[in-house]
Amino acid sequence: MSLLRTLGNALVKRTMITRPDRSVRLVKVSRTDFHAFSMLRQICTELHQLFLAQHLSSDTATLQQGNGNGAMHAKFPGALEASFVTTPKLALPENIEPIPIYRVMNSEGMIDDPSQEPNLEQVTVQKMFRDMVLLNTMDKILYESQRQGRISFYMTNFGEEASHIGSAAALSPEDWVYGQYREAGVLVWRGFTISDFINQCYGNAEDLGKGRQMPVHYGSRKLNFVTISSPLGTQIPQAAGAAYAFKLQPNNQRCVITYFGEGAASEGDTHAAFNFAATLDSPVIFFCRNNGFAISTPSKEQYRGDGIAGRAAGYGMAALRFDGTDVFATYNATKLAREYVLRENKPIVLEAMAYRIGHHSTSDDSTAYRAADELEIWNTVEHPITKLKHYMIRRGWFNEEKENEFVKSVRKQVLSQINQSERIPKPDWREMFQDVYEEMPTHLKEQLRMMEEHVEQHREHYPLKDFKQ
């Protein structure tokens, strides 16, 4: 390179003169200069030939020795790691080994491999258990509340409590969460209160969302939990983008986790999110809750491949599948995933295998598409709360009397809060015009004025007494 630089500088100085008008004029050169130019031309020709040999197919092609005969082959830019073969061979899905299911604790609460026990403190395990019990108890009461016509809609989390609590426990409180609609346990772990849950479901003036969302569409700026949106899958690309933004910040220590079901994984938004995250190297955890059913569609009709984790390799992402009814497996998997995405600045797909014990929602009747006896093992032996209870008994950490008292206490709190939330008025209806813009624009001010006039003229037709004034 030093020879080229020397020759180049000499030739430029001796053969070119820059005029005042910035144009260039060639001048006569000596025999020595001509000899130097010839040397430079020969070197440049050789470099050019080498460049072509290494870039036969686009800018990423390279030399490859084939079959030991020195033959030159191109590496296609779309498959840089692929080798050449001389006979066609179909890549059949049945020949691909399914991703195994990582498990720490069996149905009896015993640790399969002692090296995998997370060795959590007693107080942490007890919080895990009680948070799952609280969620389960609250679900039962609010489900019945909807059946009584007191709220319009509800979705339970029965059978998936461990995937919520185990993953939440492995995250930092500063990590952002983009939920779907069946991750209430993550909020429980982070400190969302019973009153927060119930006020949201009743859409009253104390609701953090100001009554603008359907029930179970929670959100909390304080807890870094982005408000849930009804359209399926929209949160997944948003999470990929948020994680990319975090990566661009100096000394970033935050990641993003987004939850979704295997049904939502069929949405186009999931493909876009996977591809964005993989190509942009976003530190995002794609947490799929594969509970076996997308409303009434069983997983066997939802996809033909190896679940959702099996798709990760096609996007160039890491993946891990685990028992979502095992709170310790969930904890270990999420902890490992968080360490990976922050260390490597790359995404990962987690697939929590579970079973949705409850109906999809209060708008669904699952008895129409699955037998009741199918639920029995999942609601007893394989239930995540039962497994953790067995573990705690073996450790001497479980007190039946105290836990029964805890359940009674939660029931009392939930029922009392329902009574209070029903009495709290709805938000001021004028708030529907707020919070879209930092400053309300003229056209919204005009709409608000017209609405106020309309309501004033027809007060008898509106239940204004139910709204905060």
N, C-alpha and C positions, 0 to 999 in steps of 0.2 A: 504493500500500500504506500510506503514511503517513496519507493521508486516511481510509482504512478503519479503521486502528488508532485514530486520534483519535476518530472517530465512535463506534466500538465502545466505547471506554473511557468516553466521556461517557454513552452510553446505559446501560451497565452500572451506573455510579455513581448515575445519577439515577432509574432505574426499578426497581432491585432492592435490597433490604435483607436481610442475612443475620441471622437470629435466633440467639440463644444455642444453640438446639438444632440449628443448622446448616441449618434449613429456610429457604426463600427467600420473601419477601413482595413483591408488586408494589405500587408507589406511584403516585400521580397525577403525570403529567408535564405540562410546559408546552407552549404552541404551538410554541416554538422547538425543543424536544426532539422534538416530533412531526414537524416539518419535517425535522430531521436524520435521524430514523428513516426517513422516506419516501425520502430520498436514498440512504440505506444499502440499503434494500430494492431500489431500482431498480438500484443497482450490483451487488448480489448476484444479481439476476435476470439481468442481462447476462452476468455471469461464469458463471452456471449454463448459460446458452444456449451460450456459447462452449465450455464444458467438454463439453457433450453433442455439439456439432458435431465436436469433436476426438476423441471416444471413442464413436463410434456402435456399434462392435462390440467389446465388452469393454473393458478398461482400456488396451489398446494400439491401438485404432482411431484413425484420423486422417483429416483432410481430404485428398482427392485430386481434382485436377481431371482430368476424363476427356474425351478427344477435343476439348479446347479449348472445350467448351461450358459449362464451369463446373459440370458435374454433380458431385454429391458421392458418393464411393464409400468403402466401408469397407476397411480393410486387416485381413485376418483374422489373428488372433494366431498361427495355425499356419503362415502363409506371408507374413511381413511384407514380403519383397522382391519378391513376385510381382505382376505387373501384370495388368490385365484385357484380354481379347481378345474379339472378337465371333464368331469361328469356332473350332470345336473342332479341336485338332491333337494327335495322339498323339505322346508323347515316346518314340521308338523307340530301343532300345539300339544298333542299327546306325548311327544318325545321330550318335552320340557319339564323338568322336575318342578313340582309345585313348591312354592315358598312355604317352609314349615311354620308352625304356630308356636311361638315362644311362650312358655309357661313357667311360673315360679311355684305356685301353690295349687295343689290338687283340690278336688271337691271336699276332702276331709280336713282341709286346712293345713296339710303337711307340706313342707318345703321339699320339692323334688331334688334339688341340688343346693346344698347348704351354701355354696359359693355365690349363689344368686340371691340369697336373702338380702334385702336392702339394709337390714340392721337399723331400722328406724326406732326412735325412742318411743317408749310406751305412750307418752302424751300425744305424739304424732299419730300413732296407730289408733288411739282412742278417738282422736278428732276425725280421722278418716271414717271410722265406724259410725260415730254419731252424726256426722254430716250426711252419710248415706241414709241413715235411719230418719233424720229430719226431712230429707228430700222425699223419701218414700211415704212418710206419714203425711206431709203436706200435700203430696200428689193425690192421695186417697180422698182427702177432705175437699180439695178444690175440684176434683173430678165430680164428686157428688154435688158440689155447689153448682156446677154447670148443669147437671141433670135436674136440679131443682129450679133451673131458670134464673139463677141469681147472677151468673156471668154468661157471656155468649159462646165461649169456646174454651177448650183446654186440651193440653197434651201432657200425658204422663211420661215418666222416665223409667218405668218399671223394667228391671233387668239390666239396665245400663248404668247403674249408679257408680260402679267401679271405674268405668272408663272416664267418667267425669272427674271423680275425686282423685283417682290415681294420677291422671295427667295434670290436673291443676296443682297438685302437691309438688310436682317435679318442675314446674315453671317458676320464673321469677315474677313477683307482683308487677314488675315494670313491663313484662312482655305483653304485647297486645293480643287480644282474643277476638276473632271473628266467628261467631257462632251461627248455627243454622236455626234450630228451634228446640232441640232436645239436648241441651247442655246446661240445664239449670244448676246442676251440681257444681259446675266450675264457679258460678257466682256464689253459691253457698260457701265454698271453700274460701273465696276471696272476701267474704264479709257482707254480701248482700243479705239484708235482714228479712225476716218473715213479713214485716210491714211493707218493705220494698216490693216483695213479690206480690202480695195481695193487693196493694194499692194499684199496681200496674194492671193486674187482672180485672180490677173493678174500674179502671180508667178514671179515677177521681182527681181532685185538685192536688193531692199529695203524690201522684204518680210522677216519677222523674221524666217520663215521656209526655207529660201533659195531656194524657188521654187520647193521644193521636194514633195509637197503635192497637192492633188486636191483642187480646190476652196472650201471655207467654212470649211476647216480643220485647224482651227485656234489653236494657242497655245501661251502662254506667261509665261516665267519663272518669269518675274517681277511681274505679276499679279496672280501668283500661279494657273494658268490654264494650266493643262497638255494637250499637243497637241492631237488633235482629231485623231482617227484612223478609217479607213474605215470599217474593219471587225466588224460586229455587235456584241455588248455585251462584247468585250474584256476589256473595261474600268471598268466593274463592279467588277470582282474579284481583279483587280489591286487596286481599291479604298479600298476594304476591307483590303487588305494587307497593304496599306499605312496608314490606320487608326490604324491598330494594331501596326505598328511601332511607330506612334505618342504616343499611349498609354504607350509604354514602356519607353518613355522619362520622366524624372522627372519633376513634376509640369507642365504637358502638358495642354495647353489651346487651342489647335487646333483640329478641327475635319475635316472630309473629306465628301464631298457631291459628289455623282455621279448621273448623269441624264441619263435616258433612256426611250424609248417608251414602250408601252404595247406589241408591236411586239417583241422587243428585250427581253422582259421578258420570251419569249418562248424558248430562247436560253439556252443551257446547262450551259453556263457561269454564267447565273443568279442564277441557282440552286446552283452551287458551291460557288458563292459569298455569297448568303444568308446563306448557311450552315456554311461556314468559319466564317463569321461575328458573327453569333449567338453563335457558340461554342467557339470562341476565344474572345468574348465580345469586338468587335471592335467599336470604336466611329465613326460610319459611317452613313450618311443619304442616304438611297436609294430613290431617287426622281424619281418616274415614271410619265412621262407626258402621260397620257391616253387621246389621242386626237381622238380616235375613229377609226383610220385607220392605218394599217401597210402596207404602200404603198396602194395596192388596196384591202387588206384583212380587212374587217370590224371587230370590236372587237367581235361581236356576233359569228364570225367564228374562232376567235383567241383563245378563252377560253370559258369554260362552268361555271366556278365557279364565286365567287364574286370578279371579277376584280383582281387587283394585290395586293391591301392592304389586301384582304381576305386571301392571302396566308401566311401572316406574322405569324399568330398564329401557324401554322403548323411547323414553324421553331423556335418558341419560341421568336418571336420579337414583339415589339410594332408596332402599325400602326395608321395612321390618313389619312382620305380621305377628300378632300376639293374642293371647286370650284376654278379651275385653271384660270377662267376668272375674278376672283375677286382678285385684287392685295393686298387688306388688309387681306383677308383670307389666301392667300399664305404667306404673311409676318408673320402673327401670327403663322401659322402652322410651318413654317421653324424656327422661333425663338424658339418656344416651343420644336421642335425636337432637335435643337442645344443644348439647355439647358439640355435636357434629356440625349443625348448621352455623353456629357461631365461629367455630374453629376454621371450617372450610369455606364459609360464605356460600353454601350450596343448599338447595332444598332437599327434603326427604319426604317420603310417603309412609305414613303409619296406618296400619289397618287393624282395628280392634274388632275381633270376632266376638259377637254376642248374639243375643236373641231378644227381640222386642216382645216382652210379655204382654204388655197392654195393647189396646187398640191403637191404631195410628193417631187418632184424635177422637174427640167427642163426636165428630162427624162420620166416624167409621165404625163398622161392626165386623170385627175380625172373625167371628164365628161363621161368617158366610164363606170364608175361603181357607180356614184351617180348623182342624179338629181340636176340641177342648183338651183331650188327653195328651195332645202334643205339647201342651204348655206345662204339664205336670212336673217333668224333670227339671225344667228351667226355673220353675217357680219354687222349687224345693232344694234338691241336691246341688244343682248348678247355680243357684242364686248367689250373686256376689256378696250380699250381706251375710248369708249363711256360711259361706266359705271363710270370710274374715272372722266371723263369730267363733268358728271351730279353731282357727289359729289362735285367737285371743284366749280361748279356754285352755289350750295347750300351754300357753305362756303364763297362765295364771293371772291374766289381765282382765278377765270378764267377770262382772258381778251381775247376776240375773236380776236381782232386786233393784239395783241402781239403774239398770238399763230400762226396766219396766217403768220406773218412775220418770225416766227421761222421756219415754214415749208419751206418757200421760201429760207431762209438762209441755211437750211440743203440741199435742192436740189442743190443750187448753189455750196456748198462745195463738194458734192458728184460728180457732173458733172465735176467740176474743177479738182478734184483728179483723176477721170478716165482719163481725158485728160493728166494729168501728169504721171500717172502710166503706161499708154500705151507707153510713150516715154522713160521710164527707161529701160535700157537693162536687159536681163535675167542674172542670176548669172553666174559667170565663170563656165564653164562646168566641170572644174577640181575639183570643190567642191563636185562632186558626190562621190569622193573617200575619202572624209574627214568626220570627226565627228562620225565615227563608233568606232574607237579606239582612245585612248588618244595620242598614237604615231602610225603613220602609219606603219603597219608591212611590211615585205619584199615582200610578194606576192602582196599586193596592190600597192606598189611602182613599181613593175614590170608591173602590169596591166596599171598603169598610164603612164609609159614610152611607152608602146606599143600603147596606145590610142593616145598619143601626136604624135607619128610617123605616125600613120594612118591618123589622121586629117591633118597633115602637107602635106602628100602625096596626099590627096584628098580634098583639101580646097574648090574646086569648087562645091562640093556636099553638103557643110554644110553652113548654114546661120550664119557664125561666126560674122558678123557685128551686129547681134542682141544680142550677148552675151558680158558680161563684160569681158574685157581683163586683 
